[in-house]
Amino acid sequence: MKKILYVGLDVHAETIAVAVAEAGRSGEVRSLGTIANRLEPLRKLVKKRREQGELRACYEAGPTGYCLYWQLSQLGVECEVIAPSLIPTKASERIKTDRRDAEKLARCYRAGELTAVAVPSPEQEALRDLVRAREAAKKDQLKARHRLSKFLLRHGQKPEGLKPWTKQFLEWIKINVHFAHQALEVTLLSYLHEVEHVAQRIRHLEAAIDEAVREAPVALRAVIEALQALRGVAQTTAATIVSELGSLTRFAHPRQLMGYSGLVASEHSSGAKVHRGPITKSGNAHLRRVLVESSWSYHHRPNVTGFLLRRQKSLALSDEVKAMAWKAQHRLHKRYQTLAAKGKNKNQIVTAIARELLGFIWAIATHTEQRPAVQAG
């Protein structure tokens, strides 16, 4: 039986610092130096060290993504991507180098003290990048609109009876807003062009998301469609949830998912004293944002009309999924009213609703993932 070698990789854009720890508490931990962050040097490293034992590698999640994970998997090396925030740290550590980081990863990995993150499939990663590109475009749109609206306000241009950012509003600017100074005319056209450009960019990305969902694997598409039975969860929101979380069956209980999302209260208790503070925000910020946005819709009375009714009909959802979505409406609306009656402010209420909404998302997703038709697909 080959001995096990635990390999710690401190990964950067151009280099990888490598360290190896031999199995056993007394096993040596040594640095193997630095290699270029390229496939060929990595292949040579694996080939050379594989002769000494079975390799198990790890590296921190970061801006380099999952390319190294996929490369090592293709080379037949078991690899895990580690959550950086959960790596044990000593208070006395004052020196940080790539070599020390790699050795620490190898040592902690051997001891079983590291927490791995879920690595998405290439399809999930592609969808996530696309959804995040739309989110970035929406942020750019808000900035562009603010620039234009504040520019108009500074110069006393305020339309009456027009809803901002409609087609009529933009036409009013083009026809009625003019300045004597050429510099102001150029500024106006620049701001206006940016608003129209980012709107076109968002339309293009939304069309791309529609196409990506249609071409997604059957299991992934089934969960995205099932989540749209929920009020406040349309296709883009559902795609965001699935691409950020991956398979929800990896969470044994919805409380684990709630903790992962960072929507649970922080706590600092000692002895008989219990103190709970604001939410931890320790999880995925993209996930929290869409959940909170969706949760605002639950202050309305339960009903299935309009867009929600058309979604449920067009997607041909199962009766079980519809029943869970209907139960969510009743429970979350009642929860909203109860918290409002206690005098909680709306932001606190919606955060609490978002946390409970995750429980229904978990129930619908796990039910859909476990269906035989989806598994067969």
Short mmCIF file of the C-alpha atoms (twelve columns), coordinates in Angstrom:
data_MODEL
# 
_entry.id   MODEL 
# 
loop_
_atom_site.group_PDB 
_atom_site.id 
_atom_site.type_symbol 
_atom_site.label_atom_id 
_atom_site.label_alt_id 
_atom_site.label_comp_id 
_atom_site.label_asym_id 
_atom_site.label_seq_id 
_atom_site.Cartn_x 
_atom_site.Cartn_y 
_atom_site.Cartn_z 
_atom_site.pdbx_PDB_model_num 
ATOM 1   C CA . MET A 1   0.000   0.000  0.000   1 
ATOM 2   C CA . LYS A 2   1.401   3.367  -1.057  1 
ATOM 3   C CA . LYS A 3   1.883   6.024  1.566   1 
ATOM 4   C CA . ILE A 4   -0.200  9.198  1.297   1 
ATOM 5   C CA . LEU A 5   1.404   12.560 0.570   1 
ATOM 6   C CA . TYR A 6   -0.602  15.671 1.438   1 
ATOM 7   C CA . VAL A 7   0.271   18.497 -0.951  1 
ATOM 8   C CA . GLY A 8   -0.370  22.152 -0.061  1 
ATOM 9   C CA . LEU A 9   -0.474  24.618 -2.955  1 
ATOM 10  C CA . ASP A 10  -0.276  28.388 -2.461  1 
ATOM 11  C CA . VAL A 11  -1.601  29.530 -5.825  1 
ATOM 12  C CA . HIS A 12  -0.976  32.875 -7.528  1 
ATOM 13  C CA . ALA A 13  -1.549  34.128 -11.057 1 
ATOM 14  C CA . GLU A 14  1.971   33.239 -12.231 1 
ATOM 15  C CA . THR A 15  3.395   30.890 -9.591  1 
ATOM 16  C CA . ILE A 16  2.454   28.033 -7.254  1 
ATOM 17  C CA . ALA A 17  4.361   27.426 -4.016  1 
ATOM 18  C CA . VAL A 18  4.347   23.700 -3.231  1 
ATOM 19  C CA . ALA A 19  4.768   21.885 0.080   1 
ATOM 20  C CA . VAL A 20  4.226   18.249 1.005   1 
ATOM 21  C CA . ALA A 21  3.392   16.566 4.316   1 
ATOM 22  C CA . GLU A 22  3.922   12.859 4.796   1 
ATOM 23  C CA . ALA A 23  1.183   10.821 6.439   1 
ATOM 24  C CA . GLY A 24  1.301   10.490 10.220  1 
ATOM 25  C CA . ARG A 25  1.537   13.132 12.926  1 
ATOM 26  C CA . SER A 26  5.315   12.888 13.017  1 
ATOM 27  C CA . GLY A 27  5.669   12.949 9.248   1 
ATOM 28  C CA . GLU A 28  7.952   15.559 7.754   1 
ATOM 29  C CA . VAL A 29  6.504   18.756 6.239   1 
ATOM 30  C CA . ARG A 30  8.825   20.226 3.639   1 
ATOM 31  C CA . SER A 31  8.730   22.836 0.931   1 
ATOM 32  C CA . LEU A 32  9.221   21.730 -2.675  1 
ATOM 33  C CA . GLY A 33  9.829   25.233 -3.971  1 
ATOM 34  C CA . THR A 34  7.866   27.196 -6.544  1 
ATOM 35  C CA . ILE A 35  6.666   26.223 -10.004 1 
ATOM 36  C CA . ALA A 36  5.044   28.231 -12.775 1 
ATOM 37  C CA . ASN A 37  1.249   28.238 -12.779 1 
ATOM 38  C CA . ARG A 38  1.097   26.314 -16.047 1 
ATOM 39  C CA . LEU A 39  -0.093  22.841 -16.994 1 
ATOM 40  C CA . GLU A 40  3.274   21.389 -18.044 1 
ATOM 41  C CA . PRO A 41  5.189   22.206 -14.784 1 
ATOM 42  C CA . LEU A 42  2.203   20.875 -12.854 1 
ATOM 43  C CA . ARG A 43  2.239   17.645 -14.839 1 
ATOM 44  C CA . LYS A 44  5.967   17.174 -14.160 1 
ATOM 45  C CA . LEU A 45  5.423   17.767 -10.434 1 
ATOM 46  C CA . VAL A 46  2.627   15.194 -10.261 1 
ATOM 47  C CA . LYS A 47  4.599   12.613 -12.244 1 
ATOM 48  C CA . LYS A 48  7.665   12.962 -10.026 1 
ATOM 49  C CA . ARG A 49  5.852   12.932 -6.660  1 
ATOM 50  C CA . ARG A 50  3.430   10.168 -7.604  1 
ATOM 51  C CA . GLU A 51  6.344   7.736  -7.539  1 
ATOM 52  C CA . GLN A 52  6.717   8.440  -3.804  1 
ATOM 53  C CA . GLY A 53  3.067   7.860  -2.846  1 
ATOM 54  C CA . GLU A 54  -0.572  8.689  -3.410  1 
ATOM 55  C CA . LEU A 55  -1.115  12.441 -3.801  1 
ATOM 56  C CA . ARG A 56  -3.880  14.438 -2.147  1 
ATOM 57  C CA . ALA A 57  -3.709  18.142 -2.925  1 
ATOM 58  C CA . CYS A 58  -5.444  21.275 -1.677  1 
ATOM 59  C CA . TYR A 59  -5.354  25.004 -2.300  1 
ATOM 60  C CA . GLU A 60  -7.300  28.056 -1.161  1 
ATOM 61  C CA . ALA A 61  -10.318 29.320 -3.053  1 
ATOM 62  C CA . GLY A 62  -9.520  32.663 -4.634  1 
ATOM 63  C CA . PRO A 63  -9.292  34.722 -7.820  1 
ATOM 64  C CA . THR A 64  -7.573  31.917 -9.743  1 
ATOM 65  C CA . GLY A 65  -10.858 29.980 -9.709  1 
ATOM 66  C CA . TYR A 66  -11.137 26.242 -10.239 1 
ATOM 67  C CA . CYS A 67  -8.829  25.736 -13.224 1 
ATOM 68  C CA . LEU A 68  -6.151  24.134 -11.055 1 
ATOM 69  C CA . TYR A 69  -8.741  21.782 -9.524  1 
ATOM 70  C CA . TRP A 70  -9.859  20.630 -12.956 1 
ATOM 71  C CA . GLN A 71  -6.268  20.220 -14.151 1 
ATOM 72  C CA . LEU A 72  -5.325  18.087 -11.143 1 
ATOM 73  C CA . SER A 73  -8.497  16.018 -11.536 1 
ATOM 74  C CA . GLN A 74  -7.564  15.303 -15.159 1 
ATOM 75  C CA . LEU A 75  -4.128  14.191 -13.949 1 
ATOM 76  C CA . GLY A 76  -5.790  11.759 -11.541 1 
ATOM 77  C CA . VAL A 77  -4.951  13.661 -8.340  1 
ATOM 78  C CA . GLU A 78  -7.555  13.979 -5.584  1 
ATOM 79  C CA . CYS A 79  -7.892  17.700 -4.873  1 
ATOM 80  C CA . GLU A 80  -9.957  19.936 -2.609  1 
ATOM 81  C CA . VAL A 81  -10.490 23.688 -2.707  1 
ATOM 82  C CA . ILE A 82  -10.324 25.164 0.794   1 
ATOM 83  C CA . ALA A 83  -12.379 27.975 2.316   1 
ATOM 84  C CA . PRO A 84  -9.744  30.622 3.259   1 
ATOM 85  C CA . SER A 85  -11.804 32.124 6.093   1 
ATOM 86  C CA . LEU A 86  -11.953 28.747 7.895   1 
ATOM 87  C CA . ILE A 87  -8.216  28.010 7.931   1 
ATOM 88  C CA . PRO A 88  -6.961  27.852 11.547  1 
ATOM 89  C CA . THR A 89  -4.750  30.817 12.431  1 
ATOM 90  C CA . LYS A 90  -2.520  31.284 15.489  1 
ATOM 91  C CA . ALA A 91  -2.510  34.671 17.183  1 
ATOM 92  C CA . SER A 92  1.280   34.578 17.332  1 
ATOM 93  C CA . GLU A 93  1.745   34.239 13.543  1 
ATOM 94  C CA . ARG A 94  3.415   37.423 12.320  1 
ATOM 95  C CA . ILE A 95  5.347   36.207 9.272   1 
ATOM 96  C CA . LYS A 96  3.530   35.298 6.084   1 
ATOM 97  C CA . THR A 97  5.269   33.978 2.972   1 
ATOM 98  C CA . ASP A 98  4.227   31.747 0.101   1 
ATOM 99  C CA . ARG A 99  6.435   28.936 1.399   1 
ATOM 100 C CA . ARG A 100 4.931   29.113 4.896   1 
ATOM 101 C CA . ASP A 101 1.405   29.276 3.511   1 
ATOM 102 C CA . ALA A 102 1.970   26.145 1.420   1 
ATOM 103 C CA . GLU A 103 3.476   24.284 4.386   1 
ATOM 104 C CA . LYS A 104 0.587   25.335 6.618   1 
ATOM 105 C CA . LEU A 105 -1.945  24.087 4.059   1 
ATOM 106 C CA . ALA A 106 -0.182  20.731 3.791   1 
ATOM 107 C CA . ARG A 107 0.061   20.358 7.587   1 
ATOM 108 C CA . CYS A 108 -3.560  21.342 8.282   1 
ATOM 109 C CA . TYR A 109 -4.825  19.220 5.398   1 
ATOM 110 C CA . ARG A 110 -3.079  16.180 6.824   1 
ATOM 111 C CA . ALA A 111 -4.633  16.899 10.235  1 
ATOM 112 C CA . GLY A 112 -8.132  17.221 8.750   1 
ATOM 113 C CA . GLU A 113 -8.509  20.808 9.973   1 
ATOM 114 C CA . LEU A 114 -9.505  22.369 6.640   1 
ATOM 115 C CA . THR A 115 -12.996 22.912 5.249   1 
ATOM 116 C CA . ALA A 116 -13.510 22.309 1.538   1 
ATOM 117 C CA . VAL A 117 -15.888 24.327 -0.627  1 
ATOM 118 C CA . ALA A 118 -18.234 22.766 -3.165  1 
ATOM 119 C CA . VAL A 119 -16.657 22.921 -6.606  1 
ATOM 120 C CA . PRO A 120 -19.201 23.675 -9.346  1 
ATOM 121 C CA . SER A 121 -19.399 21.791 -12.587 1 
ATOM 122 C CA . PRO A 122 -18.171 23.638 -15.697 1 
ATOM 123 C CA . GLU A 123 -21.839 24.217 -16.687 1 
ATOM 124 C CA . GLN A 124 -22.673 25.740 -13.303 1 
ATOM 125 C CA . GLU A 125 -19.546 27.878 -13.384 1 
ATOM 126 C CA . ALA A 126 -20.434 29.196 -16.856 1 
ATOM 127 C CA . LEU A 127 -23.980 30.044 -15.781 1 
ATOM 128 C CA . ARG A 128 -22.729 31.729 -12.616 1 
ATOM 129 C CA . ASP A 129 -20.323 33.952 -14.539 1 
ATOM 130 C CA . LEU A 130 -23.130 34.930 -16.918 1 
ATOM 131 C CA . VAL A 131 -25.538 35.751 -14.083 1 
ATOM 132 C CA . ARG A 132 -22.876 37.780 -12.296 1 
ATOM 133 C CA . ALA A 133 -22.150 39.672 -15.524 1 
ATOM 134 C CA . ARG A 134 -25.810 40.740 -15.583 1 
ATOM 135 C CA . GLU A 135 -25.593 41.784 -11.937 1 
ATOM 136 C CA . ALA A 136 -22.539 43.906 -12.727 1 
ATOM 137 C CA . ALA A 137 -24.399 45.465 -15.665 1 
ATOM 138 C CA . LYS A 138 -27.346 46.346 -13.390 1 
ATOM 139 C CA . LYS A 139 -24.946 48.116 -11.016 1 
ATOM 140 C CA . ASP A 140 -23.437 49.999 -13.951 1 
ATOM 141 C CA . GLN A 141 -26.935 50.968 -15.084 1 
ATOM 142 C CA . LEU A 142 -27.745 52.453 -11.685 1 
ATOM 143 C CA . LYS A 143 -24.537 54.489 -11.735 1 
ATOM 144 C CA . ALA A 144 -25.176 55.710 -15.288 1 
ATOM 145 C CA . ARG A 145 -28.747 56.738 -14.448 1 
ATOM 146 C CA . HIS A 146 -27.584 58.572 -11.335 1 
ATOM 147 C CA . ARG A 147 -25.011 60.527 -13.320 1 
ATOM 148 C CA . LEU A 148 -27.585 61.606 -15.892 1 
ATOM 149 C CA . SER A 149 -30.375 62.414 -13.414 1 
ATOM 150 C CA . LYS A 150 -28.092 64.480 -11.152 1 
ATOM 151 C CA . PHE A 151 -26.702 66.300 -14.179 1 
ATOM 152 C CA . LEU A 152 -30.228 67.251 -15.257 1 
ATOM 153 C CA . LEU A 153 -31.134 68.255 -11.703 1 
ATOM 154 C CA . ARG A 154 -28.114 70.557 -11.418 1 
ATOM 155 C CA . HIS A 155 -29.268 72.383 -14.533 1 
ATOM 156 C CA . GLY A 156 -32.940 72.641 -13.595 1 
ATOM 157 C CA . GLN A 157 -34.258 70.118 -16.120 1 
ATOM 158 C CA . LYS A 158 -37.181 68.297 -14.501 1 
ATOM 159 C CA . PRO A 159 -39.914 66.701 -16.632 1 
ATOM 160 C CA . GLU A 160 -43.483 66.699 -15.337 1 
ATOM 161 C CA . GLY A 161 -45.808 63.704 -15.593 1 
ATOM 162 C CA . LEU A 162 -43.181 61.330 -16.951 1 
ATOM 163 C CA . LYS A 163 -42.024 58.198 -15.179 1 
ATOM 164 C CA . PRO A 164 -38.207 58.172 -15.010 1 
ATOM 165 C CA . TRP A 165 -36.259 55.907 -17.368 1 
ATOM 166 C CA . THR A 166 -39.169 54.997 -19.599 1 
ATOM 167 C CA . LYS A 167 -38.909 55.332 -23.366 1 
ATOM 168 C CA . GLN A 168 -40.947 58.561 -23.192 1 
ATOM 169 C CA . PHE A 169 -38.589 59.979 -20.567 1 
ATOM 170 C CA . LEU A 170 -35.516 59.356 -22.713 1 
ATOM 171 C CA . GLU A 171 -37.262 60.824 -25.769 1 
ATOM 172 C CA . TRP A 172 -38.129 63.928 -23.740 1 
ATOM 173 C CA . ILE A 173 -34.452 64.405 -22.899 1 
ATOM 174 C CA . LYS A 174 -33.386 64.073 -26.537 1 
ATOM 175 C CA . ILE A 175 -36.020 66.511 -27.820 1 
ATOM 176 C CA . ASN A 176 -36.334 69.115 -25.085 1 
ATOM 177 C CA . VAL A 177 -33.034 69.307 -23.217 1 
ATOM 178 C CA . HIS A 178 -30.460 71.563 -24.907 1 
ATOM 179 C CA . PHE A 179 -27.705 73.820 -23.638 1 
ATOM 180 C CA . ALA A 180 -26.072 76.947 -24.971 1 
ATOM 181 C CA . HIS A 181 -22.605 75.712 -24.071 1 
ATOM 182 C CA . GLN A 182 -21.128 73.018 -26.272 1 
ATOM 183 C CA . ALA A 183 -19.366 71.440 -23.293 1 
ATOM 184 C CA . LEU A 184 -22.724 70.767 -21.610 1 
ATOM 185 C CA . GLU A 185 -24.167 69.325 -24.833 1 
ATOM 186 C CA . VAL A 186 -21.272 66.872 -25.095 1 
ATOM 187 C CA . THR A 187 -21.667 65.907 -21.435 1 
ATOM 188 C CA . LEU A 188 -25.393 65.288 -21.879 1 
ATOM 189 C CA . LEU A 189 -24.882 63.116 -24.960 1 
ATOM 190 C CA . SER A 190 -22.163 61.122 -23.204 1 
ATOM 191 C CA . TYR A 191 -24.361 60.396 -20.173 1 
ATOM 192 C CA . LEU A 192 -27.358 59.589 -22.354 1 
ATOM 193 C CA . HIS A 193 -25.337 57.252 -24.563 1 
ATOM 194 C CA . GLU A 194 -24.064 55.371 -21.506 1 
ATOM 195 C CA . VAL A 195 -27.603 54.866 -20.175 1 
ATOM 196 C CA . GLU A 196 -28.789 53.473 -23.513 1 
ATOM 197 C CA . HIS A 197 -25.664 51.353 -23.959 1 
ATOM 198 C CA . VAL A 198 -25.938 49.646 -20.571 1 
ATOM 199 C CA . ALA A 199 -29.669 49.009 -21.140 1 
ATOM 200 C CA . GLN A 200 -28.814 47.239 -24.405 1 
ATOM 201 C CA . ARG A 201 -26.083 45.313 -22.614 1 
ATOM 202 C CA . ILE A 202 -28.561 44.085 -19.992 1 
ATOM 203 C CA . ARG A 203 -31.042 42.964 -22.661 1 
ATOM 204 C CA . HIS A 204 -28.279 41.029 -24.407 1 
ATOM 205 C CA . LEU A 205 -27.202 39.315 -21.167 1 
ATOM 206 C CA . GLU A 206 -30.787 38.420 -20.222 1 
ATOM 207 C CA . ALA A 207 -31.293 36.829 -23.625 1 
ATOM 208 C CA . ALA A 208 -28.051 34.910 -23.091 1 
ATOM 209 C CA . ILE A 209 -29.287 33.695 -19.682 1 
ATOM 210 C CA . ASP A 210 -32.514 32.456 -21.291 1 
ATOM 211 C CA . GLU A 211 -30.474 30.525 -23.853 1 
ATOM 212 C CA . ALA A 212 -28.073 29.162 -21.225 1 
ATOM 213 C CA . VAL A 213 -30.964 27.848 -19.119 1 
ATOM 214 C CA . ARG A 214 -32.525 26.158 -22.157 1 
ATOM 215 C CA . GLU A 215 -29.206 24.448 -22.964 1 
ATOM 216 C CA . ALA A 216 -28.345 23.568 -19.340 1 
ATOM 217 C CA . PRO A 217 -28.175 19.900 -18.231 1 
ATOM 218 C CA . VAL A 218 -31.577 18.379 -17.475 1 
ATOM 219 C CA . ALA A 219 -31.046 18.196 -13.697 1 
ATOM 220 C CA . LEU A 220 -29.878 21.813 -13.495 1 
ATOM 221 C CA . ARG A 221 -32.707 23.114 -15.669 1 
ATOM 222 C CA . ALA A 222 -35.313 21.151 -13.695 1 
ATOM 223 C CA . VAL A 223 -34.325 22.839 -10.419 1 
ATOM 224 C CA . ILE A 224 -34.307 26.300 -12.020 1 
ATOM 225 C CA . GLU A 225 -37.805 25.717 -13.377 1 
ATOM 226 C CA . ALA A 226 -39.127 24.273 -10.102 1 
ATOM 227 C CA . LEU A 227 -37.912 27.254 -8.060  1 
ATOM 228 C CA . GLN A 228 -39.931 29.581 -10.295 1 
ATOM 229 C CA . ALA A 229 -43.092 28.238 -8.627  1 
ATOM 230 C CA . LEU A 230 -42.195 30.478 -5.684  1 
ATOM 231 C CA . ARG A 231 -43.480 34.002 -5.526  1 
ATOM 232 C CA . GLY A 232 -40.765 36.553 -6.251  1 
ATOM 233 C CA . VAL A 233 -38.486 33.990 -7.912  1 
ATOM 234 C CA . ALA A 234 -38.393 34.405 -11.684 1 
ATOM 235 C CA . GLN A 235 -35.875 32.803 -14.027 1 
ATOM 236 C CA . THR A 236 -32.918 35.116 -13.363 1 
ATOM 237 C CA . THR A 237 -33.313 34.787 -9.591  1 
ATOM 238 C CA . ALA A 238 -33.697 31.003 -9.833  1 
ATOM 239 C CA . ALA A 239 -30.623 30.753 -12.065 1 
ATOM 240 C CA . THR A 240 -28.655 32.863 -9.574  1 
ATOM 241 C CA . ILE A 241 -29.650 30.621 -6.660  1 
ATOM 242 C CA . VAL A 242 -28.790 27.399 -8.468  1 
ATOM 243 C CA . SER A 243 -25.524 28.663 -9.959  1 
ATOM 244 C CA . GLU A 244 -24.338 30.038 -6.599  1 
ATOM 245 C CA . LEU A 245 -25.364 27.009 -4.522  1 
ATOM 246 C CA . GLY A 246 -24.977 24.079 -6.898  1 
ATOM 247 C CA . SER A 247 -26.695 20.912 -5.698  1 
ATOM 248 C CA . LEU A 248 -28.778 21.614 -2.595  1 
ATOM 249 C CA . THR A 249 -28.820 17.950 -1.573  1 
ATOM 250 C CA . ARG A 250 -25.346 18.521 -0.084  1 
ATOM 251 C CA . PHE A 251 -27.113 20.321 2.763   1 
ATOM 252 C CA . ALA A 252 -28.593 17.691 5.076   1 
ATOM 253 C CA . HIS A 253 -30.988 20.188 6.676   1 
ATOM 254 C CA . PRO A 254 -32.292 23.643 5.682   1 
ATOM 255 C CA . ARG A 255 -30.682 25.125 8.812   1 
ATOM 256 C CA . GLN A 256 -27.289 24.302 7.321   1 
ATOM 257 C CA . LEU A 257 -28.241 26.206 4.184   1 
ATOM 258 C CA . MET A 258 -29.440 29.177 6.235   1 
ATOM 259 C CA . GLY A 259 -26.151 29.260 8.114   1 
ATOM 260 C CA . TYR A 260 -24.211 28.954 4.859   1 
ATOM 261 C CA . SER A 261 -26.064 31.950 3.426   1 
ATOM 262 C CA . GLY A 262 -25.072 34.241 6.296   1 
ATOM 263 C CA . LEU A 263 -28.705 35.102 7.054   1 
ATOM 264 C CA . VAL A 264 -28.623 33.748 10.619  1 
ATOM 265 C CA . ALA A 265 -28.033 35.943 13.668  1 
ATOM 266 C CA . SER A 266 -24.543 36.281 15.080  1 
ATOM 267 C CA . GLU A 267 -24.163 35.207 18.692  1 
ATOM 268 C CA . HIS A 268 -21.812 36.013 21.560  1 
ATOM 269 C CA . SER A 269 -22.961 34.086 24.620  1 
ATOM 270 C CA . SER A 270 -21.162 33.148 27.791  1 
ATOM 271 C CA . GLY A 271 -22.545 31.339 30.819  1 
ATOM 272 C CA . ALA A 272 -26.137 32.350 31.455  1 
ATOM 273 C CA . LYS A 273 -25.801 35.421 29.258  1 
ATOM 274 C CA . VAL A 274 -27.106 35.069 25.702  1 
ATOM 275 C CA . HIS A 275 -26.525 37.858 23.198  1 
ATOM 276 C CA . ARG A 276 -27.540 37.682 19.540  1 
ATOM 277 C CA . GLY A 277 -26.596 40.398 17.126  1 
ATOM 278 C CA . PRO A 278 -27.048 41.194 13.422  1 
ATOM 279 C CA . ILE A 279 -26.815 38.536 10.720  1 
ATOM 280 C CA . THR A 280 -23.375 37.027 10.182  1 
ATOM 281 C CA . LYS A 281 -23.107 37.847 6.452   1 
ATOM 282 C CA . SER A 282 -20.557 35.029 6.341   1 
ATOM 283 C CA . GLY A 283 -21.888 33.414 3.178   1 
ATOM 284 C CA . ASN A 284 -22.495 34.306 -0.424  1 
ATOM 285 C CA . ALA A 285 -23.419 37.989 -0.917  1 
ATOM 286 C CA . HIS A 286 -24.906 37.358 -4.382  1 
ATOM 287 C CA . LEU A 287 -27.241 34.753 -2.906  1 
ATOM 288 C CA . ARG A 288 -28.328 37.026 -0.037  1 
ATOM 289 C CA . ARG A 289 -29.112 39.863 -2.414  1 
ATOM 290 C CA . VAL A 290 -31.541 37.914 -4.599  1 
ATOM 291 C CA . LEU A 291 -33.186 36.289 -1.570  1 
ATOM 292 C CA . VAL A 292 -33.855 39.640 0.082   1 
ATOM 293 C CA . GLU A 293 -35.188 41.083 -3.172  1 
ATOM 294 C CA . SER A 294 -37.566 38.132 -3.563  1 
ATOM 295 C CA . SER A 295 -38.740 38.347 0.032   1 
ATOM 296 C CA . TRP A 296 -40.285 41.792 -0.401  1 
ATOM 297 C CA . SER A 297 -43.125 40.217 -2.406  1 
ATOM 298 C CA . TYR A 298 -44.392 38.302 0.633   1 
ATOM 299 C CA . HIS A 299 -45.947 41.336 2.270   1 
ATOM 300 C CA . HIS A 300 -48.788 40.887 -0.264  1 
ATOM 301 C CA . ARG A 301 -51.638 38.516 0.477   1 
ATOM 302 C CA . PRO A 302 -51.227 34.984 -0.950  1 
ATOM 303 C CA . ASN A 303 -52.432 34.601 -4.524  1 
ATOM 304 C CA . VAL A 304 -51.385 33.053 -7.823  1 
ATOM 305 C CA . THR A 305 -52.061 35.571 -10.577 1 
ATOM 306 C CA . GLY A 306 -50.271 37.492 -13.301 1 
ATOM 307 C CA . PHE A 307 -46.653 36.571 -14.001 1 
ATOM 308 C CA . LEU A 308 -46.596 33.870 -11.333 1 
ATOM 309 C CA . LEU A 309 -49.645 32.108 -12.788 1 
ATOM 310 C CA . ARG A 310 -48.211 32.269 -16.319 1 
ATOM 311 C CA . ARG A 311 -44.871 30.898 -15.088 1 
ATOM 312 C CA . GLN A 312 -46.463 27.953 -13.336 1 
ATOM 313 C CA . LYS A 313 -48.581 27.098 -16.382 1 
ATOM 314 C CA . SER A 314 -45.819 27.470 -18.962 1 
ATOM 315 C CA . LEU A 315 -43.322 25.361 -16.977 1 
ATOM 316 C CA . ALA A 316 -45.761 22.495 -16.309 1 
ATOM 317 C CA . LEU A 317 -44.659 22.145 -12.699 1 
ATOM 318 C CA . SER A 318 -45.634 19.169 -10.550 1 
ATOM 319 C CA . ASP A 319 -48.464 19.402 -8.037  1 
ATOM 320 C CA . GLU A 320 -46.031 18.763 -5.167  1 
ATOM 321 C CA . VAL A 321 -43.884 21.760 -6.139  1 
ATOM 322 C CA . LYS A 322 -46.924 24.009 -6.521  1 
ATOM 323 C CA . ALA A 323 -48.212 22.894 -3.118  1 
ATOM 324 C CA . MET A 324 -44.884 23.783 -1.469  1 
ATOM 325 C CA . ALA A 325 -44.864 27.181 -3.169  1 
ATOM 326 C CA . TRP A 326 -48.441 27.853 -2.032  1 
ATOM 327 C CA . LYS A 327 -47.546 26.847 1.538   1 
ATOM 328 C CA . ALA A 328 -44.592 29.243 1.370   1 
ATOM 329 C CA . GLN A 329 -46.877 32.126 0.453   1 
ATOM 330 C CA . HIS A 330 -49.170 31.525 3.430   1 
ATOM 331 C CA . ARG A 331 -46.385 30.920 5.942   1 
ATOM 332 C CA . LEU A 332 -44.157 33.804 4.886   1 
ATOM 333 C CA . HIS A 333 -47.018 36.306 4.585   1 
ATOM 334 C CA . LYS A 334 -48.215 35.365 8.076   1 
ATOM 335 C CA . ARG A 335 -44.655 35.684 9.342   1 
ATOM 336 C CA . TYR A 336 -44.394 39.141 7.776   1 
ATOM 337 C CA . GLN A 337 -47.605 40.293 9.477   1 
ATOM 338 C CA . THR A 338 -46.550 38.856 12.845  1 
ATOM 339 C CA . LEU A 339 -43.184 40.621 12.815  1 
ATOM 340 C CA . ALA A 340 -44.746 43.881 11.613  1 
ATOM 341 C CA . ALA A 341 -47.239 43.746 14.480  1 
ATOM 342 C CA . LYS A 342 -44.299 43.469 16.899  1 
ATOM 343 C CA . GLY A 343 -42.909 46.751 15.565  1 
ATOM 344 C CA . LYS A 344 -39.936 45.346 13.670  1 
ATOM 345 C CA . ASN A 345 -38.633 47.560 10.875  1 
ATOM 346 C CA . LYS A 346 -39.110 46.379 7.301   1 
ATOM 347 C CA . ASN A 347 -35.463 45.525 6.668   1 
ATOM 348 C CA . GLN A 348 -35.394 43.197 9.664   1 
ATOM 349 C CA . ILE A 349 -38.678 41.615 8.600   1 
ATOM 350 C CA . VAL A 350 -37.536 40.990 5.036   1 
ATOM 351 C CA . THR A 351 -34.244 39.494 6.246   1 
ATOM 352 C CA . ALA A 352 -36.174 37.070 8.458   1 
ATOM 353 C CA . ILE A 353 -38.462 36.207 5.525   1 
ATOM 354 C CA . ALA A 354 -35.425 35.592 3.294   1 
ATOM 355 C CA . ARG A 355 -34.037 33.154 5.845   1 
ATOM 356 C CA . GLU A 356 -37.283 31.166 5.949   1 
ATOM 357 C CA . LEU A 357 -37.643 31.365 2.173   1 
ATOM 358 C CA . LEU A 358 -34.375 29.437 1.953   1 
ATOM 359 C CA . GLY A 359 -36.083 26.547 3.732   1 
ATOM 360 C CA . PHE A 360 -38.719 26.305 0.998   1 
ATOM 361 C CA . ILE A 361 -36.054 26.669 -1.685  1 
ATOM 362 C CA . TRP A 362 -34.185 23.747 -0.104  1 
ATOM 363 C CA . ALA A 363 -37.373 21.638 0.032   1 
ATOM 364 C CA . ILE A 364 -38.297 22.280 -3.604  1 
ATOM 365 C CA . ALA A 365 -34.735 21.815 -4.898  1 
ATOM 366 C CA . THR A 366 -34.081 18.575 -3.023  1 
ATOM 367 C CA . HIS A 367 -37.486 17.204 -4.046  1 
ATOM 368 C CA . THR A 368 -36.707 18.008 -7.689  1 
ATOM 369 C CA . GLU A 369 -33.135 16.674 -7.598  1 
ATOM 370 C CA . GLN A 370 -34.304 13.360 -6.132  1 
ATOM 371 C CA . ARG A 371 -36.992 12.740 -8.747  1 
ATOM 372 C CA . PRO A 372 -36.205 9.637  -10.854 1 
ATOM 373 C CA . ALA A 373 -36.839 11.497 -14.144 1 
ATOM 374 C CA . VAL A 374 -34.252 14.136 -13.261 1 
ATOM 375 C CA . GLN A 375 -31.707 11.556 -12.125 1 
ATOM 376 C CA . ALA A 376 -32.201 9.579  -15.310 1 
ATOM 377 C CA . GLY A 377 -31.740 12.735 -17.373 1 
# 
